[in-house]
Amino acid sequence: MQNENILFEIRKFVAPEYLFGVNARLLAGQYSKKLGVRKLLFATDNQVKKTQWFDEIEGQLKEEEIEYIVFSSISPNPRDYEVMEGAKIYSQNKCNMILALGGGSVIDCAKGIGIVSTNGQHISTFEGVDKIEKPMPPLISIPTTGGTSADVSQFAIINNSLEKYKMAIISKALISDIALIDPITLTSMDKMLTACTGMDALSHAFEAFVSNASSPNTDLYALEAIRLIEAELLNSVNDPNNLEARGKVMLGSLYAGLAFSNASLGCTHSLAHSLGGYLDLPHGECNAILLPHVVDFNYKSANLRYRKIVETMNINTSGLTDSQIKNALMGHLFELSHKLGITTTLSQKGVTSDIIPILAGKAIKDPCNATNPVSPVKDDLEMIYKESM
């Protein structure tokens, strides 16, 4: 297997404290107290605000007599100006802590609010790797989707609204102080959101496993994430109240997050970030569309790693050549997406041939390319976009 020679090389592994299990969400008030809350910024979005999870967390805060202010002006693909608005509200209300309840957009925005509030600069200042000088305030994250793993990662992805691309901010300073990961929160997702966030998690695990920064530690989590999501995502979509399936998808998402937070990602995400930044397309759906084509692009440089993924997904490849194994894996991913209800192509999502050079020009600057098993050039990314049309 590629990268086996790194077994004893120094590798860093960063993870937050997390509680995983039914009713973990109900410990929000207790942990806020433990972290020394004085006044809390409760970050969420207007969809999650309508759920019982929001009401329950509010009840916990009131029960613990914790002062708080709600900030819910957060979009899917969160914007830089939303981060700045949240940071202003945080400062004006003299908050000293943040609680984020929602999917990746909410948690990423909350991270951005935190670093702006302590560093006093525009969110764009922190784009890139390790640009954060002062740690953010204490952050509790409660994910409500089984896919992004923003609650355990070192990443925050924020949309630069003027230049229409997604800024990747990567730093250990972005790690939540505690993540309260509760499978029950997934039951409020509809089928399409369940499918798309699940495919996001699967793409995290794929890209972490073939990453040129992978290690035995990240491999362990990536492969188990693939096994869990492959086994239970379709059940989770078809039977939304199946808590066992929901729990295993949530656990798979957690494991994928621990893997990619430390091994980083690849071209699937650089391409998807560009689509989200320029066209405001749903991130998980973009990953589902792109992943088989990125496998095709990467396969020759990471064939042994992809073959391990094939084995983990129980795809029958008996008697097949290496090229046929690649095609079997791609076919399996296409079939899985279709079974989940993700049947669109990029052209059906509004991508036209004339903007592909613009999208590729933005994607090639994304830091996720650095850990892709093949170092792409702009023409490579244009080709993958065209094949995904």
VOGU-3710 file (C-alpha; in Angstrom, 3 decimals, decimal comma):
1> mqnenilfei> 0,000/0,000/0,000  1,251/3,501/-0,824  2,567/5,525/2,108  3,413/2,436/4,215  6,939/3,836/4,557  5,590/6,643/6,756  4,641/4,276/9,557  7,256/5,663/11,938  7,499/9,220/10,661  6,379/11,949/13,054
11> rkfvapeylf> 2,712/12,750/12,588  0,517/15,130/14,594  -3,061/14,164/15,460  -5,395/16,814/16,853  -8,908/16,162/18,159  -11,238/17,994/20,535  -12,901/16,573/23,590  -16,186/15,123/22,393  -19,179/13,337/23,856  -20,951/10,966/21,503
21> gvnarllagq> -24,330/9,431/22,230  -28,043/9,882/22,692  -28,904/13,083/24,588  -25,352/14,460/24,478  -26,943/17,713/23,256  -28,631/18,158/26,626  -25,271/18,763/28,324  -24,839/22,168/26,659  -25,752/24,178/29,744  -23,607/22,083/32,041
31> yskklgvrkl> -20,524/22,374/29,834  -21,057/26,089/29,329  -20,802/26,485/33,082  -17,680/24,312/33,194  -16,026/26,524/30,581  -16,680/29,665/32,609  -19,525/31,241/30,683  -20,540/34,787/31,542  -22,662/35,561/28,487  -23,008/33,269/25,519
41> lfatdnqvkk> -23,492/33,851/21,801  -25,891/31,113/20,663  -25,135/30,644/16,949  -27,611/28,771/14,752  -29,562/29,262/11,519  -33,208/29,960/10,850  -33,992/26,357/9,880  -32,453/24,787/12,987  -34,136/27,520/15,044  -37,483/25,924/14,133
51> tqwfdeiegq> -36,508/22,511/15,502  -37,014/21,050/18,948  -33,225/20,914/19,366  -33,080/24,696/19,534  -35,911/24,816/22,068  -34,249/22,160/24,189  -30,880/23,941/24,249  -32,592/27,219/25,109  -34,302/25,400/27,954  -30,955/24,077/29,178
61> lkeeeieyiv> -29,439/27,567/29,166  -32,395/28,995/31,062  -32,319/26,161/33,558  -28,646/26,880/34,238  -29,441/30,640/34,415  -26,980/31,399/31,606  -27,299/34,738/29,810  -27,261/34,404/26,042  -28,065/36,137/22,787  -29,133/34,280/19,638
71> fssispnprd> -27,425/34,924/16,306  -29,176/33,101/13,447  -28,274/35,159/10,354  -26,179/32,352/8,868  -26,603/31,050/5,322  -25,634/27,741/3,774  -22,091/28,438/2,507  -21,643/31,132/5,211  -20,569/34,572/4,037  -17,729/36,738/5,314
81> yevmegakiy> -20,162/39,547/6,171  -22,219/37,153/8,316  -19,091/36,343/10,308  -18,373/40,043/10,769  -21,973/40,757/11,822  -21,831/37,925/14,346  -18,515/39,173/15,734  -20,005/42,651/16,156  -22,983/41,262/18,075  -20,628/39,122/20,177
91> sqnkcnmila> -18,558/42,177/21,167  -21,486/44,551/21,669  -23,132/42,103/24,060  -19,883/41,440/25,958  -20,057/37,698/25,340  -17,202/35,455/26,411  -18,223/32,156/24,824  -19,924/30,665/21,735  -22,358/27,782/21,418  -22,977/26,562/17,854
101> lgggsvidca> -26,026/24,419/17,042  -26,341/23,411/13,405  -24,572/21,942/10,397  -21,171/22,802/9,026  -22,202/26,276/7,902  -23,277/27,292/11,399  -20,217/25,801/13,081  -17,794/27,287/10,537  -19,426/30,703/10,937  -19,188/30,379/14,724
111> kgigivstng> -15,477/29,605/14,417  -15,043/32,685/12,244  -16,895/34,834/14,786  -14,613/33,511/17,502  -11,331/34,295/15,777  -12,485/37,741/14,628  -13,682/38,618/18,146  -10,274/37,933/19,715  -8,002/39,024/16,868  -9,894/42,158/15,811
121> qhistfegvd> -9,359/41,759/12,062  -11,488/40,933/9,036  -12,132/37,221/8,567  -10,244/37,219/5,247  -7,038/37,986/7,179  -6,952/34,408/8,437  -7,259/32,590/5,100  -4,673/29,854/4,758  -2,785/27,719/7,247  -1,920/28,817/10,803
131> kiekpmppli> -2,687/32,535/10,379  -4,502/32,901/13,716  -2,382/34,570/16,405  -4,791/34,658/19,360  -7,040/31,748/20,371  -10,775/32,184/19,998  -13,173/32,149/22,967  -14,452/28,805/24,276  -16,619/27,060/21,683  -19,169/24,286/22,183
141> sipttggtsa> -20,359/22,682/18,935  -23,507/20,580/18,572  -23,780/19,194/15,011  -27,231/18,583/13,518  -26,040/16,961/10,272  -24,116/13,746/9,734  -21,539/14,927/7,267  -19,432/18,022/7,686  -17,613/17,165/10,951  -16,918/20,864/11,452
151> dvsqfaiinn> -17,389/20,182/15,154  -14,130/18,191/15,321  -12,043/19,654/12,487  -9,283/22,243/12,182  -11,057/23,807/9,175  -13,445/26,717/8,679  -14,745/27,372/5,164  -16,109/30,892/4,629  -17,445/32,404/1,408  -15,608/35,517/0,203
161> slekykmaii> -18,693/37,328/-1,046  -16,894/39,920/-3,191  -14,554/37,559/-5,041  -17,036/34,649/-4,984  -14,837/31,862/-3,696  -14,571/29,867/-0,488  -11,745/30,766/1,853  -10,205/27,821/3,683  -8,989/28,732/7,164  -6,958/25,933/8,740
171> skalisdial> -5,589/26,047/12,281  -5,530/24,105/15,522  -7,027/27,280/17,009  -10,329/26,373/15,285  -10,865/23,169/17,247  -14,014/23,193/19,392  -13,419/23,028/23,141  -16,058/20,333/23,230  -18,341/18,726/20,669  -21,653/17,276/21,847
181> idpitltsmd> -22,480/14,746/19,123  -26,002/13,384/19,385  -27,443/11,047/16,713  -30,999/12,089/17,613  -30,461/15,508/15,996  -30,167/13,812/12,585  -33,854/12,826/12,672  -34,880/16,380/11,750  -33,046/16,192/8,391  -35,020/15,470/5,238
191> kmltactgmd> -33,960/12,695/2,847  -31,986/14,918/0,471  -30,028/16,628/3,237  -29,321/13,229/4,817  -28,029/11,925/1,483  -25,894/14,951/0,643  -24,304/15,335/4,062  -23,648/11,588/4,153  -21,860/11,752/0,802  -19,868/14,703/2,123
201> alshafeafv> -18,700/12,491/4,995  -17,876/9,663/2,590  -15,805/12,007/0,434  -13,957/13,181/3,563  -13,011/9,598/4,336  -12,009/8,799/0,728  -9,816/11,866/0,417  -8,209/11,473/3,831  -7,305/7,851/3,064  -5,599/8,633/-0,275
211> snasspntdl> -4,108/11,929/0,976  -0,340/12,273/0,737  -0,440/13,360/4,396  -2,240/10,217/5,584  -0,873/8,181/8,461  -1,762/4,963/10,296  -3,811/7,072/12,722  -5,893/8,736/10,037  -6,198/5,508/8,022  -7,830/3,807/10,984
221> yaleairlie> -10,589/6,431/11,154  -10,996/6,859/7,390  -11,574/3,175/6,663  -13,984/2,706/9,554  -15,891/5,802/8,389  -16,183/4,316/4,902  -17,402/1,004/6,323  -20,069/2,638/8,516  -21,369/5,085/5,915  -21,446/2,454/3,159
231> aellnsvndp> -23,441/0,145/5,428  -25,941/2,587/6,883  -26,386/5,755/4,813  -29,058/4,308/2,533  -30,903/2,902/5,565  -30,724/6,326/7,180  -32,292/7,941/4,099  -35,013/5,324/3,633  -35,901/5,006/7,321  -35,329/8,461/8,881
241> nnleargkvm> -36,358/7,369/12,381  -33,977/4,403/12,449  -31,781/5,627/15,288  -29,281/2,801/14,876  -28,666/3,762/11,244  -28,581/7,462/12,131  -26,123/6,777/14,931  -23,769/4,780/12,733  -23,808/7,479/10,039  -23,101/10,103/12,708
251> lgslyaglaf> -20,240/7,967/14,040  -18,927/7,538/10,490  -19,067/11,298/10,021  -17,139/11,787/13,265  -14,451/9,314/12,220  -14,179/10,887/8,749  -13,795/14,282/10,409  -10,969/13,093/12,647  -9,288/11,603/9,558  -9,508/14,611/7,243
261> snaslgcths> -8,832/17,164/9,961  -5,389/15,576/10,292  -4,700/14,223/6,791  -6,515/17,025/4,915  -8,462/16,513/1,688  -8,021/16,606/-2,091  -9,399/17,735/-5,434  -12,995/16,723/-4,734  -13,118/19,433/-2,108  -11,136/22,072/-3,988
271> lahslggyld> -13,547/21,655/-6,918  -16,622/21,642/-4,662  -15,427/24,722/-2,758  -15,177/26,619/-6,039  -18,718/25,600/-7,022  -20,049/26,650/-3,628  -18,248/29,966/-3,659  -19,054/30,972/-7,235  -22,536/29,475/-7,734  -23,643/28,922/-4,107
281> lphgecnail> -24,276/25,231/-4,803  -24,838/22,695/-1,993  -21,482/21,348/-0,854  -22,426/17,719/-0,184  -24,258/17,339/-3,485  -21,251/18,748/-5,351  -18,968/16,254/-3,606  -21,263/13,371/-4,574  -21,199/14,450/-8,232  -17,433/15,014/-8,339
291> lphvvdfnyk> -16,077/12,108/-6,267  -16,184/9,337/-8,937  -14,446/11,597/-11,469  -11,721/12,518/-8,974  -11,219/8,795/-8,295  -10,710/8,377/-12,047  -8,134/11,201/-12,079  -6,235/9,957/-9,003  -6,410/6,206/-9,441  -3,045/5,492/-11,090
301> sanlryrkiv> -1,204/7,368/-8,346  -3,059/5,716/-5,460  -4,364/2,440/-6,882  -3,408/0,313/-3,859  -5,191/2,711/-1,516  -8,319/2,767/-3,662  -8,218/-1,034/-3,795  -8,277/-1,049/0,008  -11,363/1,190/-0,150  -12,952/-1,247/-2,625
311> etmnintsgl> -12,272/-4,079/-0,178  -13,761/-2,068/2,709  -16,919/-1,367/0,680  -17,273/-5,091/-0,161  -17,279/-4,458/-3,919  -16,783/-7,744/-5,774  -13,691/-7,417/-7,970  -12,739/-11,070/-8,322  -10,735/-11,637/-11,503  -10,774/-7,967/-12,504
321> tdsqiknalm> -7,805/-6,005/-13,829  -6,674/-2,828/-12,074  -8,482/-0,685/-14,644  -11,660/-2,716/-14,187  -11,402/-2,339/-10,408  -11,268/1,436/-10,860  -14,354/1,311/-13,063  -16,137/-0,899/-10,519  -15,432/1,629/-7,755  -16,621/4,534/-9,899
331> ghlfelshkl> -19,727/2,593/-10,884  -20,459/1,766/-7,253  -20,259/5,465/-6,309  -22,572/6,465/-9,170  -25,034/3,745/-8,150  -24,921/4,745/-4,480  -25,625/8,396/-5,319  -28,566/7,425/-7,521  -30,030/5,166/-4,841  -29,753/8,086/-2,416
341> gitttlsqkg> -31,641/10,357/-4,820  -28,639/12,376/-5,993  -29,113/12,085/-9,749  -27,979/15,480/-11,021  -24,915/16,443/-13,038  -23,072/19,749/-12,857  -24,797/20,986/-16,006  -28,152/20,356/-14,317  -26,915/22,428/-11,355  -26,286/25,416/-13,640
351> vtsdiipila> -22,636/24,910/-14,603  -21,971/25,935/-18,204  -18,870/25,344/-20,296  -18,008/29,053/-20,438  -17,519/29,336/-16,666  -15,446/26,168/-16,252  -12,134/28,077/-16,707  -13,273/30,548/-14,014  -14,230/27,736/-11,634  -10,958/25,894/-12,258
361> gkaikdpcna> -8,996/29,127/-11,782  -10,486/29,477/-8,320  -10,213/25,779/-7,470  -6,527/25,540/-8,317  -5,756/28,015/-5,508  -7,506/25,888/-2,880  -5,147/24,402/-0,240  -6,868/20,994/-0,462  -4,970/20,360/-3,707  -1,717/20,169/-1,757
371> tnpvspvkdd> -2,603/16,786/-0,258  -4,244/15,253/-3,331  -2,285/12,160/-4,451  -1,755/13,829/-7,837  -0,659/17,463/-7,898  -3,164/18,999/-10,336  -2,772/21,863/-12,776  -5,638/24,079/-13,874  -6,255/22,025/-17,033  -6,726/18,883/-14,910
381> lemiykesm> -9,426/20,567/-12,866  -11,163/21,834/-16,004  -11,178/18,260/-17,313  -12,783/16,922/-14,121  -15,476/19,613/-14,272  -16,223/18,725/-17,906  -16,463/15,018/-17,102  -18,918/15,856/-14,284  -21,236/17,768/-16,628
//
